[in-house]
Amino acid sequence: MPRGPEGRFSDSLQKQLRQRGAWVYKPPAGPHGRRGVPDLLICYHGRFLALELKMPGNTATPLQQRELASVVHAGGMAVVVQPGFDLDQLLADLMERP
């Protein structure tokens, strides 16, 4: 089955993250997953990053926003990203966090 635009975006982003040495996990969707959990959970040089992937024109749902806020509250970094964002800058920002 062909992947849609968000699936292709996810696949590409996972590959780029792994090439930079990140551990990447894509939680299951549907009945085996928890609703609202960010699309990608990442550990990069000991730092935790959660990414919610959205195509242009789409925004995070209130439940997704609450999950992202929970990650931040726990000390991680959580971001909503769209195709074309600057991955290297995001990872640099992550590494600058205390």
C-alpha angles and dihedrals in degrees: 000000000000117000119241124231094274091048091051090047090052093048092049093046093049090052092049092048093049090048087057091052100261126145107230131192126184108201116223118262126215127032094343096054137067114254117247097019110141117263096244130029113197139185112198119178091333095313124116120228129178119195127196108198119214133173117230111287094025126103136195116272120240090257091051090048090053091051091049090050089051090055091051091047089054091053101264130116119250126187140172108224136187131196111287097035117138106257094183091054091047091052090046089052089050092053092049092059115106 
